Every structure is written in C-alpha cells, then in structure tokens.
C-alpha cells in the first residue's frame, strides 16, 4: 500500500498470505480431503467385503470329492484333469534379501509379497500383496467354454538357472500341451519376471477371442495415518514419458491407451506391471474401502493378450518396490515418477537439488533429524542474499516513514497523497515491492520441501527427539476427541513452527516501525496465517514442521544479524543523497497509468 499512516510489515504479511493461498490451492487440487475421509468403525470388516471379486464365469469350480469325471469333463472339457485336483494350498517361494514372493498352485499366481527390509507402523512385516485380497487371472475360451486360470491347480517345479531362482507352474492338458507360468527372481532385486507360455494349445484355445487378463489388489494399510495414506493411494500409468493417476479422493475408472506400465501405488510402496504384450487399451479403476481399518482401496486393471495360436509366449515384469527414488530410478523405465515430488519447476528443484543435498548428508551417516538441520542451515545460507535484500528494502521504507507521515498530514486528498508518495519513492530509488519480490523467489524452495519430506521413504519410521516417525505426525498428546480442521492430537513440531512463525512476524513488524498502531486487517492476518498452518500441518509429516521450525529460527537469527549491521542514519543519508542526484523527470508511462487508474477509482467512489 502507498499510504503509510499505519505501518506494518507488508512484505512478511504478503509472503505468508501468498504461501497460505498457494498451500490451500495445492491441497485442494491434490485431493479433496472430505470426499475421501475414512471413518473407521469399531468392527473389522469381513474378508468377503474387502476381497477382490473374481470376474464372473459361466463355469463352476468342482471341488467336492463326489464330483464325477463326467461332470468335470462337461464343465472344463480338455482342462478337466487340472480342475479335478483337490490340493489347492500348495505354496512355493521365490526369495532374496529384499523380497519374499509366495506363489500359489491354485491359479499359478503371485499370492503374497513381503518386503523384507520394511515393517508396518505396528511392527509387522510389510505384506504388499495378500492372497485373500488380490487377484491375477487369465480368462480364455476353449471348446465354447469360458475358463479361468484361477479355477485350476498348476503343477509346480522350482529350480535354479544361473544366479536366478525359477519356478515353473504348469497347467497340463495333454501330452505336450500345457499353459505355463514361468517366474524368475534374481539376487538383490525387487523385480520378478513372468513368462506366460501357451504350448501346443492350438485347437484347444479359441484364437478368435483375446485372452482377458485381470489384476486387482486391495491395498493393505501400512502406516499410522490411514487418512493420509489413503489420500496417497491410487492406480498410476506411464504414457510417453509422463506419469498420470486416477483420482485420489473419489472412486474412479479410466481407459488408458498405449501405457508403458501400470502401478498400484500406496504412500510408500508400489506394485508395478510392465509388459509390451498387453493390449493397447487397459481399463483401470479405483474404489475406496471406507470403514476398513486394514485396507485402503481396491485397485483393479483389465487388459488382454492377443492369442496367436499354437505356441505363444508373453512376457511380464513385476516390480514389488518401496517408493525410493534411487531404487526406482535404477530400473530405468521411469518408475521414479511414482514419487510425488511436485509439478514442473517444483519437481525439478527436488530432483536435481534437494535430493542430491539430502543424499550427500545421508551418506555421512547422521541421524535424519541432524540431516534436516544441516539442510535448513545450507538452504538458508544460500537464500541469505534474498533475505538481506528483503530486510534492507524494509529498512528503507522504515527510515522514509517520517517523510511519508508528513505527506499524509500535508495532503487530505488520497490520490494526491499517493502521487507524492510515489514521487518520493522514485526520487530516493526505493521500490515499495522490493521486500516482497525476494520472498517470492524463496517460495519455490518452500513448496519443493513441502512435497519432498512427506514423500521421502527414507524418513519412514526414523525417530528424532520425541518424534518416533518423522514421516508422520509427532503426537505428544491425544485429545480423545477430534477438533474440526485440527484433529484429535497435538503435534509438537507443528506447534513450535506456529509459535516461531508468530514470533518472527511480530519481530519483523517491530523492526519495521516503532509505531504500535496497525491496520486491523493486517494485525489479524499476522495471527490468522499461522493458525491456518497449525491446522494444515498438524497431520503432516513431522519432518516438514521440524524443517519450517528450524527455518523460522534461522531466519530470525539472520534478521537480527542484518539489523545490527544496518545504520538507519547512514541509510537515510544515502537515500537523501540519491534524491539530490536524481533529476526531476516527467511521469513515467507506468506512473501515468497508475495515477489515471487511481483517479478513475476515486471518481467512482465519489459517485457512490
């Protein structure tokens, strides 16, 4: 504002206001919290309610000992021998230091996956895929019967090939005629390769119908904050080097064309399917499991294989992975895009600056709380020139305040006051927005870190001080009831961040002017924005609040240092010298347009 009768720290207020508005915009576009809010019940939902339903079939599964061979042949035709076996519980395992994959003889599928180096919030192994809440199924036509691999028992053979573990699962039909699922796992890898081999089945499988492939997973809960985890769970796909996803906040279905891979992603873990042999069109769907305490969403995909007849083979790669940028990037197929580091320039800052700084400190073996402290110190040092520029601009405004007050007393007409004030700024070389612009330059860093810390699996279950897990909120007290917009607990780092934000704004305001008179709306804004942050950040990662808390302390220290280095009398003398050496010129085009606009506004006001 040009009028300086009641001065406050506009730069800090504008900066925090802009951060708050963009923060709300970001949260609203990331997900509508109320739309997907989970309301836990006291009763655990039954497995049947949360189980992924297999595709409907025109053929029933005969598991009774009394089923006659004639009935089996009628139902399954040439495949009846595999359907007649009763032992559906055989399990075979592929295992290395990173992952344990369970293969079920019934359906010949991946029935369970454990990530061995990770545990859940309640100290259980991370079970990424569970047998009773997942599905992998091929549907095909044989002799006018619609058959599904989930209805058959595969014969299993495990062996080694080089350094790889291999499991062959065969659905034997006749001599030399079979359907084979061949699984391979190499050491120190999250990747499981699967070959689907149709051998000698021409005439038994109808080639005029594509083979349908259905893959579904009810995503298990792994984290303490189930609401936040659900908001970060969805189906993803990768097309032409760009990643996209279904809605986080509502049930969604989408048909995807020419996808390089599809993924079922939760907050920190993903299951990914990569295949060049799938149909060009894949249908993805997401359905929230509201009310469940153990599952988040059911994510499903439907595709097809173009069966060529005779002997045909199809290759699929499965990745059961933590959402760790370096690990995902090592596979060189764009999986690192699953980690939500931000859009456009924000993502660029995280990928090429923040992550490299974080990894460099991580290699030193420090506690992650110390790493965040070092990052805060380094980033604030790099941004110090902007802080210095902002503060010196505020100091110039402060030393000019007596002259601006004199202008306000001399002229009663508001437009005349503004014209004279602008003239004073021009003569002294002061930019009234000079303190705000440096703040805007710092905002991309703030928002990059806003995305980085909650997405960093490195912080998961890493403790520091009273926080047991820096990737989620650091509750020091459970209220026993929920406060709208705030929550049912008190996060100490968030509280400290809020208090230091208020303190820093008050300090900046006091350093701007010794006057205690403030415009009421600005005074309220100074307290309103921290309260907004308190509500928003109370359920966010403790690492983020901790960083902002440190940044506030460091900024306060920098401002105190700059204050001791600033001589108001010398600064005023410098501005006066600039005024003396600046020749009086006519109005600039910008100033003329500004005055014209103010005059029009004044005329409109007088007409009312």
C-alpha positions in Angstrom: 0.0 0.0 0.0 1.2 3.5 -0.7 -0.3 5.2 2.3 1.9 4.7 5.3 -0.2 6.1 8.2 -0.3 2.8 10.0 2.7 0.8 9.0 3.1 -2.9 9.3 5.5 -5.4 7.7 3.7 -5.8 4.4 6.4 -8.0 3.0 6.1 -10.7 5.6 2.4 -10.5 5.6 2.2 -10.7 1.8 4.7 -13.5 1.8 2.8 -15.6 4.4 -0.5 -14.8 2.7 0.8 -15.9 -0.7 2.2 -19.1 0.9 -1.1 -19.8 2.6 -3.2 -19.2 -0.6 -1.0 -21.4 -2.7 -0.9 -24.0 0.1 -4.7 -24.1 0.1 -4.8 -24.3 -3.7 -2.3 -27.1 -3.7 -4.2 -29.1 -1.1 -7.5 -28.6 -2.9 -6.0 -29.9 -6.1 -4.0 -32.7 -4.6 -7.2 -34.3 -3.1 -10.5 -33.3 -1.6 -9.9 -34.5 2.0 -13.6 -34.6 2.9 -14.5 -36.6 -0.1 -12.2 -39.5 0.8 -12.2 -39.2 4.5 -12.1 -42.6 6.2 -14.4 -43.1 9.1 -13.1 -46.2 11.0 -15.6 -48.5 12.6 -15.3 -50.5 15.7 -15.9 -53.7 13.9 -13.4 -55.2 11.5 -15.0 -55.7 8.0 -15.2 -59.3 6.9 -12.7 -60.5 4.4 -15.5 -61.2 1.9 -16.4 -57.5 1.9 -12.9 -56.4 1.2 -11.9 -59.2 -1.1 -11.4 -58.6 -4.7 -14.2 -60.3 -6.6 -13.0 -62.6 -9.4 -14.6 -62.0 -12.8 -17.9 -63.7 -13.4 -17.6 -67.0 -15.1 -20.0 -69.3 -16.8 -18.2 -72.3 -15.4 -18.5 -73.5 -11.8 -15.5 -74.9 -9.9 -15.9 -78.5 -8.7 -14.1 -79.1 -5.5 -16.2 -81.8 -4.0 -14.9 -85.4 -3.8 -18.2 -86.5 -5.2 -17.8 -84.7 -8.5 -17.8 -87.2 -11.2 -15.3 -87.3 -14.1 -18.2 -86.8 -16.5 -19.3 -83.6 -14.7 -15.8 -82.3 -14.8 -15.3 -83.1 -18.5 -18.7 -81.4 -19.2 -17.6 -78.3 -17.2 -14.0 -78.0 -18.2 -13.5 -80.1 -21.3 -9.9 -80.9 -22.1 -8.8 -79.0 -19.0 -10.8 -81.2 -16.6 -7.8 -83.1 -15.2 -6.4 -79.9 -13.7 -9.8 -78.9 -12.2 -10.2 -82.3 -10.6 -7.3 -81.9 -8.2 -8.2 -81.1 -4.6 -5.0 -79.8 -3.1 -5.3 -76.1 -3.7 -3.0 -74.9 -0.8 0.5 -75.7 -2.2 2.8 -72.8 -1.9 6.2 -72.2 -3.5 8.6 -69.3 -2.7 11.0 -67.0 -4.5 13.1 -65.2 -2.0 16.2 -62.9 -1.8 17.5 -60.4 0.7 14.9 -57.8 -0.4 11.6 -59.6 -1.1 9.8 -62.9 -0.5 7.2 -63.9 -3.1 4.7 -66.6 -2.5 3.3 -68.5 -5.5 0.0 -70.5 -5.1 -0.5 -73.6 -7.1 -4.2 -72.7 -7.5 -4.2 -70.2 -10.3 -0.4 -70.3 -10.6 -0.3 -66.8 -9.4 1.6 -64.5 -7.0 -0.5 -64.8 -3.9 1.6 -62.9 -1.4 4.6 -60.5 -1.3 6.7 -59.4 1.6 9.2 -56.6 1.6 11.8 -57.9 4.0 13.6 -54.7 4.9 10.4 -52.8 5.9 7.8 -53.1 8.6 4.4 -51.6 9.2 3.6 -48.9 11.8 2.7 -51.7 14.3 6.0 -53.6 13.6 4.6 -56.3 11.3 6.3 -57.2 8.0 5.1 -55.2 5.0 2.8 -57.5 3.2 2.3 -55.7 -0.1 0.1 -58.3 -1.7 -2.2 -60.7 0.3 -3.7 -63.9 -1.0 -7.2 -63.2 0.3 -7.4 -59.7 -1.1 -5.7 -59.9 -4.5 -6.4 -61.5 -7.9 -4.4 -62.4 -11.0 -6.4 -64.3 -13.6 -6.4 -65.2 -17.3 -9.8 -65.9 -18.9 -9.9 -67.8 -22.2 -12.3 -69.8 -24.4 -11.9 -73.5 -25.0 -14.4 -75.6 -26.8 -17.1 -72.9 -26.3 -16.4 -72.9 -22.6 -15.2 -69.7 -20.8 -12.4 -70.8 -18.5 -10.3 -69.1 -15.9 -6.8 -69.9 -14.6 -8.0 -69.2 -11.1 -10.1 -72.4 -11.2 -7.2 -74.7 -12.0 -4.3 -76.2 -10.0 -0.9 -75.8 -11.6 2.0 -78.4 -11.2 5.0 -76.7 -9.6 8.7 -77.2 -10.3 11.4 -75.0 -8.7 15.0 -74.9 -9.8 17.9 -72.5 -10.3 19.2 -71.1 -13.6 22.5 -69.3 -13.2 22.0 -66.9 -10.2 18.2 -66.8 -10.6 15.6 -68.8 -8.8 13.0 -70.2 -11.2 9.5 -71.6 -10.6 7.6 -73.3 -13.4 3.9 -73.6 -12.9 2.2 -75.8 -15.5 -1.5 -76.4 -16.3 -1.1 -79.7 -18.1 -3.8 -80.6 -20.6 -2.4 -83.4 -22.7 1.0 -84.7 -23.5 3.0 -81.8 -24.9 0.0 -79.4 -24.4 0.1 -77.0 -21.5 -0.1 -73.5 -20.2 2.9 -72.4 -18.2 3.6 -69.5 -15.9 7.4 -69.2 -15.5 8.6 -66.9 -12.7 12.2 -65.7 -12.1 13.8 -63.8 -9.3 17.5 -62.6 -9.3 19.5 -61.7 -6.2 19.2 -58.2 -4.7 16.3 -57.2 -6.9 12.6 -56.3 -6.4 11.8 -57.5 -10.0 10.0 -60.7 -10.7 9.8 -61.7 -14.3 6.9 -63.8 -15.6 6.6 -65.6 -18.9 3.2 -66.9 -20.0 3.7 -69.8 -22.4 0.9 -71.4 -24.4 2.4 -74.7 -25.8 0.6 -76.9 -28.3 -2.8 -75.5 -27.4 -4.0 -74.6 -30.9 -7.4 -76.1 -31.4 -8.0 -76.2 -27.6 -7.9 -72.4 -27.0 -10.0 -70.4 -29.5 -7.8 -67.9 -31.3 -10.7 -65.7 -32.4 -11.1 -64.4 -28.8 -8.4 -62.4 -26.9 -7.3 -63.8 -23.6 -8.5 -61.5 -20.8 -6.1 -60.5 -18.1 -7.4 -59.2 -14.7 -5.2 -58.0 -11.9 -6.6 -56.5 -8.7 -5.3 -55.7 -5.3 -7.0 -54.4 -2.2 -4.1 -52.3 -0.9 -3.3 -53.1 2.7 -2.7 -50.4 5.3 0.9 -49.9 6.3 1.1 -46.5 8.0 -0.2 -44.9 11.3 -2.0 -42.1 9.5 -4.6 -44.1 7.5 -6.3 -41.0 6.1 -3.1 -39.6 4.7 -2.1 -43.0 3.4 -5.4 -43.4 1.6 -5.1 -40.0 0.0 -1.7 -41.1 -1.4 -3.0 -44.4 -2.8 -4.2 -44.8 -6.4 -3.6 -46.5 -9.7 -0.9 -45.0 -11.9 0.1 -45.3 -15.6 3.0 -44.2 -17.7 2.5 -42.9 -21.2 5.0 -41.2 -23.5 7.4 -40.4 -20.6 4.6 -38.8 -18.4 3.0 -40.4 -15.3 -0.6 -39.9 -14.5 -3.0 -41.4 -12.0 -6.6 -42.0 -11.1 -8.4 -39.7 -8.6 -7.1 -39.9 -5.0 -10.3 -38.5 -3.5 -13.1 -40.5 -5.2 -13.8 -43.7 -6.9 -12.6 -43.5 -10.5 -12.4 -45.5 -13.7 -10.3 -44.7 -16.8 -9.4 -46.3 -20.1 -5.7 -45.9 -20.8 -4.1 -46.2 -24.3 -0.5 -47.3 -25.0 0.7 -47.4 -21.4 4.3 -48.5 -20.8 3.4 -49.7 -17.3 0.7 -49.6 -14.8 1.1 -49.4 -11.0 -0.9 -49.8 -7.8 0.7 -47.3 -5.5 0.3 -46.6 -1.8 2.1 -43.8 0.1 5.4 -45.6 0.3 5.1 -48.9 -1.7 4.0 -49.9 -5.2 3.2 -53.0 -7.2 4.0 -52.4 -10.9 3.2 -54.4 -14.0 5.3 -53.9 -17.2 4.6 -55.7 -20.4 4.8 -54.9 -24.1 2.4 -57.8 -24.8 -0.7 -56.3 -23.2 -3.4 -54.8 -25.3 -3.1 -51.1 -26.3 -6.2 -50.3 -24.1 -6.2 -51.0 -20.4 -9.0 -50.2 -18.0 -8.0 -49.0 -14.6 -10.3 -48.5 -11.6 -10.0 -47.4 -8.0 -12.6 -47.9 -5.3 -12.2 -46.7 -1.7 -12.8 -49.2 1.1 -14.3 -46.7 3.5 -14.7 -48.0 7.0 -11.9 -50.6 6.8 -9.1 -50.4 9.4 -6.8 -52.7 7.4 -7.3 -51.8 3.7 -7.3 -48.6 1.8 -8.6 -49.0 -1.7 -9.3 -51.7 -4.2 -7.2 -51.0 -7.4 -8.1 -53.0 -10.5 -6.9 -53.4 -14.1 -8.3 -55.2 -17.1 -6.4 -55.9 -20.3 -6.0 -58.6 -22.9 -3.4 -60.8 -24.7 -3.7 -61.3 -28.4 -3.5 -65.1 -28.6 -1.8 -66.2 -31.8 -2.5 -69.9 -31.5 -0.1 -72.9 -31.4 2.9 -71.9 -29.3 2.7 -68.3 -28.0 4.7 -66.6 -25.3 4.1 -63.3 -23.4 6.5 -61.6 -21.0 5.6 -59.6 -17.9 7.8 -57.9 -15.4 6.5 -57.4 -11.8 8.1 -54.8 -9.5 7.2 -55.0 -5.8 9.1 -52.0 -4.6 9.5 -49.3 -2.0 8.9 -45.8 -3.4 12.5 -44.9 -3.0 13.7 -42.6 -5.8 17.2 -44.1 -6.2 15.9 -47.7 -6.2 13.1 -46.9 -8.7 15.4 -44.9 -11.0 17.8 -47.9 -11.2 15.3 -49.8 -13.3 15.4 -47.1 -16.0 11.8 -47.3 -17.0 10.5 -44.1 -15.3 9.4 -45.7 -12.1 10.9 -42.8 -10.1 7.9 -40.7 -11.3 5.8 -42.7 -8.8 7.3 -40.5 -6.1 5.3 -37.3 -5.9 8.0 -34.6 -5.9 5.9 -31.9 -7.3 4.9 -30.5 -10.7 7.1 -28.6 -13.2 9.7 -26.3 -11.6 8.9 -27.6 -8.1 9.7 -31.2 -9.2 12.9 -30.0 -10.9 14.1 -28.4 -7.7 13.5 -31.6 -5.7 15.0 -34.0 -8.3 18.2 -32.1 -9.0 18.9 -30.0 -5.9 17.1 -31.2 -2.8 17.5 -34.9 -3.2 21.2 -34.5 -4.0 21.7 -32.4 -0.9 19.7 -34.9 1.2 21.7 -37.9 -0.2 25.0 -36.2 0.4 24.2 -35.6 4.1 22.7 -39.1 4.4 26.0 -40.7 3.2 27.7 -39.2 6.3 25.6 -41.5 8.5 23.9 -38.7 10.5 20.5 -39.1 12.2 17.8 -37.8 9.9 16.9 -35.1 12.4 20.5 -33.8 12.1 20.3 -34.1 8.3 17.2 -31.9 8.2 19.0 -29.4 10.4 22.0 -29.3 8.1 19.7 -28.9 5.1 18.0 -26.0 6.8 21.3 -24.3 7.5 22.6 -24.8 4.0 19.4 -23.7 2.2 19.0 -20.6 4.4 22.7 -19.7 3.7 22.1 -20.0 0.0 18.9 -17.9 0.3 20.6 -15.3 2.6 21.1 -12.7 -0.2 17.3 -12.7 -0.7 16.7 -12.3 3.0 19.2 -9.5 3.1 17.6 -7.8 0.1 14.2 -8.1 1.7 15.3 -6.7 5.0 17.2 -3.7 3.6 14.2 -2.9 1.5 12.0 -2.8 4.6 14.7 -0.7 6.4 14.5 1.9 3.6 10.7 2.0 4.0 11.2 2.4 7.7 13.6 5.4 7.5 11.3 7.1 5.0 8.3 6.8 7.3 8.6 10.3 8.8 8.6 11.8 5.4 5.6 9.7 4.3 3.8 10.7 7.5 4.5 14.4 6.6 3.0 13.8 3.2 -0.1 12.3 4.7 -0.6 15.3 7.0 0.0 17.8 4.3 -2.5 16.4 1.7 -6.0 15.5 2.6 -6.8 14.2 -0.9 -5.9 10.5 -1.0 -4.9 10.5 -4.7 -2.6 13.4 -4.1 -1.0 11.6 -1.1 -0.4 8.5 -3.3 1.1 10.6 -6.1 3.5 12.4 -3.7 4.4 9.1 -2.0 5.2 7.5 -5.4 7.3 10.6 -6.3 9.3 10.2 -3.0 9.9 6.5 -3.8 11.1 7.4 -7.2 13.4 10.2 -6.1 15.0 8.0 -3.3 15.3 4.9 -5.5 13.1 2.8 -3.3 10.9 0.1 -4.7 7.9 -0.4 -2.4 7.7 -4.0 -3.5 11.4 -4.6 -3.1 10.9 -6.6 0.1 8.2 -8.8 -1.3 10.0 -9.9 -4.5 12.8 -11.7 -2.7 10.2 -13.6 -0.6 8.6 -14.8 -3.8 11.9 -16.1 -5.1 12.2 -18.2 -1.9 8.7 -19.7 -2.3 9.6 -22.5 -4.8 12.1 -23.8 -2.3 9.4 -23.8 0.4 7.0 -25.7 -1.8 9.6 -28.1 -3.0 10.3 -29.1 0.6 6.5 -29.3 1.2 6.4 -32.1 -1.4 9.8 -33.7 -0.6 9.6 -34.5 3.1 6.1 -36.3 3.1 7.2 -38.3 0.1 10.6 -39.5 1.4 10.5 -43.1 2.4 14.0 -42.5 4.0 12.2 -40.7 6.9 9.7 -43.5 7.4 10.0 -44.9 11.0 13.1 -42.7 11.7 12.9 -41.2 15.1 14.3 -37.9 16.4 13.8 -36.4 19.8 10.2 -37.1 20.8 9.1 -38.0 17.3 9.0 -41.7 16.7 8.5 -41.4 13.0 9.5 -38.3 11.0 7.3 -39.3 8.1 4.1 -38.8 10.0 2.8 -36.5 12.8 4.6 -36.3 16.1 1.7 -36.6 18.6 2.6 -35.7 22.1 -0.9 -35.8 23.4 -4.1 -37.5 22.2 -7.1 -35.3 22.9 -9.7 -38.1 22.9 -11.9 -36.1 20.5 -11.5 -34.5 17.1 -11.4 -30.8 16.6 -12.6 -29.8 13.0 -9.7 -28.7 10.8 -7.2 -29.5 13.6 -7.6 -33.2 14.5 -7.5 -35.4 17.6 -3.9 -34.9 18.7 -1.2 -32.3 19.4 1.9 -32.3 17.2 4.7 -30.6 19.0 6.8 -29.7 16.0 3.7 -28.1 14.3 3.0 -26.2 17.5 6.6 -24.9 17.6 6.5 -24.0 14.0 3.4 -22.0 14.6 4.7 -20.1 17.6 8.0 -19.3 15.9 6.1 -18.0 12.8 4.0 -15.7 15.0 7.2 -14.5 16.8 9.1 -13.9 13.6 6.2 -11.9 12.1 6.0 -9.8 15.3 9.7 -9.2 15.2 9.6 -8.2 11.5 6.8 -5.8 12.2 8.5 -4.3 15.2 11.7 -3.8 13.2 9.7 -2.1 10.5 8.2 0.5 12.7 8.3 1.6 16.3 4.7 2.5 16.0 2.2 0.1 17.6 -0.7 1.3 15.5 -1.5 -1.2 12.8 -4.2 -1.6 10.3 -6.7 -4.0 11.9 -6.9 -6.4 8.9 -3.1 -6.7 8.8 -2.9 -7.3 12.5 -5.4 -10.1 12.2 -3.7 -11.5 9.2 -0.5 -11.8 11.2 -2.2 -14.3 13.5 -4.6 -15.8 11.0 -2.0 -17.4 8.7 -0.1 -19.2 11.5 -3.4 -20.6 12.7 -4.1 -21.9 9.2 -0.7 -23.6 9.2 -1.4 -25.1 12.6 -4.5 -26.8 11.3 -3.0 -27.9 8.0 0.3 -29.2 9.3 -0.9 -31.0 12.4 -1.5 -34.2 10.4 1.5 -33.8 8.1 5.0 -35.3 8.4 6.9 -34.2 11.5 10.0 -33.7 9.3 8.2 -30.9 7.4 7.1 -29.0 10.5 10.5 -29.5 12.0 12.2 -28.0 9.0 9.9 -25.0 8.9 10.5 -24.5 12.7 14.3 -24.5 12.1 13.9 -22.2 9.1 12.0 -19.7 11.3 14.7 -19.8 13.9 17.5 -19.3 11.3 15.6 -16.5 9.6 15.2 -14.7 12.9 18.9 -15.0 13.6 19.7 -13.7 10.1 17.4 -10.7 10.6 18.9 -9.9 14.0 22.4 -10.0 12.3 21.3 -7.7 9.5 19.6 -5.4 12.0 22.9 -5.0 13.9 24.7 -4.3 10.6 22.1 -1.6 9.5 22.7 2.1 10.4 19.4 3.9 9.9 21.0 7.3 9.8 23.6 6.2 7.2 20.8 4.6 5.2 18.7 7.7 5.3 21.6 9.9 4.3 22.2 7.6 1.3 18.6 7.9 0.3 18.7 11.7 0.6 21.9 11.8 -1.5 20.1 9.7 -4.1 17.3 12.2 -4.1 19.7 15.1 -4.6 21.4 13.4 -7.6 18.2 12.2 -9.2 17.0 14.8 -11.8 13.3 15.5 -11.8 11.7 13.9 -14.8 8.3 13.8 -16.2 6.0 11.0 -15.2 6.8 7.6 -16.5 4.2 5.7 -18.5 3.7 3.3 -15.7 3.2 6.2 -13.2 0.9 8.0 -15.5 -1.2 4.8 -16.0 -1.2 4.2 -12.2 -2.4 7.8 -11.5 -5.1 7.5 -14.1 -6.3 4.3 -12.6 -6.4 5.8 -9.1 -8.2 8.9 -10.4 -10.9 6.7 -12.0 -11.3 4.7 -8.8 -11.6 8.0 -6.8 -14.3 9.3 -9.2 -16.2 6.0 -8.9 -16.0 6.3 -5.2 -17.3 9.9 -5.2 -20.3 8.9 -7.3 -21.4 6.3 -4.7 
